[in-house]
């Protein structure tokens, strides 16, 4: 007769996952969750993946708990994806010990924040997270397969900033592949004027007003002057920082016809901006000035290259939501990776050194930002 070994916390080792753990991990997953389970295929994927922290806690050759943390490329953000403790090991504080170890591992890989979502009625888990420093910053309706709501929680895992400056800005997800600019502008406007509710009709209206017609692939993206004109038409004061006077995004298309069309559109935007009195600063904008303008109450939409986040050399608009001594924070309207959800795209902390590189696009090192203010 097999006799189960007693579990003692001081006899439990915490270590990185190995391939030989997969079978036990699946059994633990099925024991721990009735819905939203990781399948064998997904469990194997995360064991083999590199963009994660995956720790297991065990006693000799037995896996008693695991903790899976996702590390989002190009940001200072980590997210608790899943944590489970065997029923035979519950009540020993193993979940807390495992999560703290995972936080330390994520911090060692340069992450400053850990985020998570938890069922709103999972009171023991919520109490644990609060005791070790997590604070609630939002919620999801009907989040889980069983239609439970979820709380969103966050913890600074590396240091406490002394000068965090942020603005409450609603997050909005773009509804097409090519409307990051309009969606980012909508968020910036809504952050300054609570009467503005981001919605698809406005998103598409602004795209029609601001589009460059063609882009690196597919339909056109937003021109900075087009976004400024759209904001001006909706009662905001606008100005643009732009470090080149030549037509934008020409290097993204090959045919002469498309280049000619983009050139005409660029010329039209400049002419309309002059008529509307939109100030254009033909120079780079520094992080110091970005922070200064934000502190003065300006909404900021800035163009970045997504290469450091998703390995794609695409121009992408985001909304600036805050600053501290280490990071610049942005709302990204596009949860592009299959594992990303809203919590991964709000107030994304980007290291200042990385931000300088990300906010330069293409061979011509295009840098541009649109500033808006309430009149």
N, C-alpha and C positions, 0 to 999 in steps of 0.2 A: 504494500500500500504506500502510495506517495504521500508524504507529509509536507505541506507548504511551509517553506522557511519563513520565520518571522522577519518582518521588515524593520530595520533599525536605520534611522536617518544618518547616524555617523558611519554606517557601513556602505552608504550609497555613493557611487562615483558619478560625476557629471563629465561627459566627454562628447566630442563631435560624433555625429552619426556615421555609420559605415554601412556598406551595402548589405552585410549580413544581418542588419537589424530590420530589414524591410518586412519580413513575415510577421515579426512580433509587433511592429508598428501598426500594421493593418489590423491585427487582432485588437490592439489597444484602441485604435480609432473606432472600430465597430462596437467595442464595449462602452466607449465614452460618449458617443453621439448617435442620436436616432435620425437626425437629418444633417444636411450640409457636410457629409463625410468626405474625406479624401479617399479616392479610389486607389487600388493597387497601382494603376498607371500613373496617377498624379503623385502618389507617395514616392514611386521610383524616380519620377521627374525631379522632385525636390531633393531627394538624396543625391542625385547626380549634378544638380544645378550649382552654379558658382555665386549667384547673386542672392545669397541667403546666409543666415546663421541657423544651423540645425543642430541642436544639442539633445542628447538623451541622458536620462538618469537611470542607473541600473545597479543591481546587486549581483555580483559575479556575472553570469551570462544572461541574466533576466532583465529585460527592459521594463521599467516601471512608470516612466513618464517621458514626454518629449516636449520640446518648445521649438517652433519654426518661426523665424523672423525674416521678412523680406527686406532687402537693401535696394533702394531705388537709385538707379544709376544717375549720376550727374547732380544729385541733391545730397543734403545732409540728413535725409529722412529714412527712418526704418519703421516697419509696421509689424506688429505681432499678428501673424497669419493664423496660427493655431497653437494651442497648448492643451495637453491632456495628461491626467494622472490616473494610474490604475486604481481601482476601487480598494485594493488591498493595501495601497500606500497612502490613502487619503487620511487627513488629520495629522500628518507629520510635518506640515509646512514645506513639503517638497516642491509644490508649485511656486511658492515665493522664492525659494532658493534657486530653482531652475530659471525663473524669469530674471532675477537679478544677475545671474551668470550670463544670460543671453544679452541683457542690457550692456554689460561690461564688454562682451565680445563685439556687439554692434558699435559701441563707443570706440573700441580699439580700431575699428575700420572707418573711423571718421564721422560716424553719425552723431548728430547732436540731439535729435528728437526721436522718441518712440511713440507711435500711435497705435491705437487698437479700437476695435468695436466689440461690444459685449451686449448680450440680450438684456433688455431693460428690467426683466424680472429675475435675473441671475444675481440675487443680492449677495451671496457669499463671494462671488468673483469681483463684483463691484467694490465691496468692502476691502478686499485684498488689494485691488489696484489703488484705491484711495490711500490706504495705509502706507504704500510704498511710493506715493508721490504723484499719482496720476490725477488729472483734473478733467472734468467733463467740459467739452466745448461744442457739443451739438448732439443731434440724434438723427436716426433714419427711421422712417415709417415703413412697416411691412418689409423688413430687411431679410429675414431668414425664410427658409423654405416653409416653415410652419407659421409664417406671417407674424412672427414676433417683431416688435420694434427693437432697435439697437441704440445704445449710447455710444458716442464717440469720445474717446479719452486720449490724453496726451501727457507726456512727461519729458522734461529736459533731462537727458541722460549724461551730458558731458560737463556742462557748466551753467551757471545762472547769469544771464546777461545783465549788465548794469545799466544799459541805455536802450532797452527795447522800445521802439516806436512803431505803432501799428494803427491801422484803421479798419473798423468793422466794414467788411465788403462782402456782399452776397456772392456766392460762387454760382456760375452758370456753365452748363456743358453745351458746347457747340453742337448743332444738330446736323451739320454736314462736314465733309472732309476739308472744306475750303473756307470756312467762316470763323477762323480763330480771331482775326482782327475785329470784326463786328462784335463777337462774343466778349472779347477782352474790353472793348470800348463800353459795351453795355454794363459790364461789371464795374468799371471805373465810374461811369455816370451814376449807377445805383449806389455806389459808395459815398457819393457826394449829395445825392438827392433821393430820399427814401420814397418819393412818389413814383420813381421810375422802377418798373418791374420788368426784369429781363425776360423776354419771351421770343419765340421763333419769328413772329411777324416782324418785330423790330430788328432782329438779327438779319433777316433776309433783306429788309428795306435798306439797312446800312450797307450790306454787301453790294447791292445794286448801285449804291451811290459811291462806294469807295473802291470797287474792283479795278485791278490792272488789266482785266480781260483775259490775259494769258499768264501762266505761271510755269514753274519747272515741270509740272505735269498736271494735266487736267485743267480745270477751270481756274480763273484768276484769283489771286489773293488780294489783300487790302494794301493800298498805297497809304503811306503816312499822311499825306495831304488830303487824301480822300477821307480818312478817318477824322481828321481835324475839321474838314468841311461838314461832315455828318454831325459832329458834336456841335459845331457852330449853328447848324440848322435847327438844333434842338435846344437852343438857348444857353449853351455853354461858351465861355471864352476859351480859345484854343491857341496853342503855339506849338511849333515843331522844331526839334533838333534833327539835323540832317547833315552828315559829313561829306556829301558829294552833290554836285550840281548836275551831273549827267543823269540821263534817264535810269530809273531803277529796274533791277531784275532782268536786264537784257541778257546776261550771261546764262540765264536759266532756260532760254529757248534757242533753237537752232535756225529756224527758217527766217529768211529776210522779211517775209510778210509779217510774221508775228513780232519781230523786232520793230518794224515800222509802226505797227498798231500800238505797241507799248509806248513808243516814243511820242506818238500823237496824244495818247491818254496822259502821259506824264506832263506834256506841255499844257494840256487843258487844265490839269489839276493846279499847276503853278499859276496859270492865268486867273483861275477862279479864286485861289487863295489870296492873290494880290487884291482882287476886287473886294473880298470879304475882310480885308485888313488882318489876315492871319500872319503873325510874326513867324518868320522862318530863320533859325539860327544855323548857318552853314558851318557847323563845326561839331566835333565830338562833345558829348556831355559826360562829365565825370561823375563818379559815385558820390562825391561830396556835394555836387550841385543837384543830383537826383534827390538825395536826402534832404537838402535844403528846400527844394521846391515842394517835396512831399510834406515837410513840416509846415510849410506855408499854406497847406490845404489843397494843393494841386493833386488831381488824379493823374496817374501816369500809366501809359500803355507803351510797352517797349518791344522791339523786335529782337529775337534771339535765334541762334542756330540750335537745332535740336540734336546735333551730332553727339554731344556728350551725354544725352539722355536716352537716345534710341538708335544711335549709329546711322541716322539718316541726315543727309545734308540738306535740310529743308528750312526755309525761313518760317518763323512761328511767332505770333503775337501772344504776349502774356500781360497780366495786370499786376503792377507793383502794389503790395499790401503792407509792407513794413520793412524796418531796418533795425539792426543792432550792430555791435562792434565787430561781429564775425560774419554775419549773413545779410543778404537781401532776400526778402520774402515775396513770393509771387503766387497768384492764382493762375493755374494752367487750365484753359477751358476744354482740353482734350485728353481724357484718360486713354492714352494710346495703347499701352500694353494690356494684354489680356488679363493680367492679375491686378491692374489698377482699378481703384474705385474712387469715389469722390474724396474720401479722406486722404488719399495720396496726392490730390491735386490742389488742395487748399493750403494757402500760406506755406508753400514749399520753401524750406530754407536752403538757399544756394550760397555756398561760401563766396566771399567777396572776390577772392582770387580766381575762382572758376567763373564767376559772373562776368568779369572783364573779358574772358575768352568766349563765353557763350553769347555775349551781346555784340559780337562782330560776325557779320555774315558774308560768305562768298569770297571770291578772289580779290574783290575790291575792298574788302573789310568794311562793308556797309554798317554804319551805326546810326540808328534813328529811334526817336522816342516822340510820342505825342503827349502833350500836357493839356489838361482841361481844368477849368475852374467854373464854379457857379457865378453867374453874373449878378 
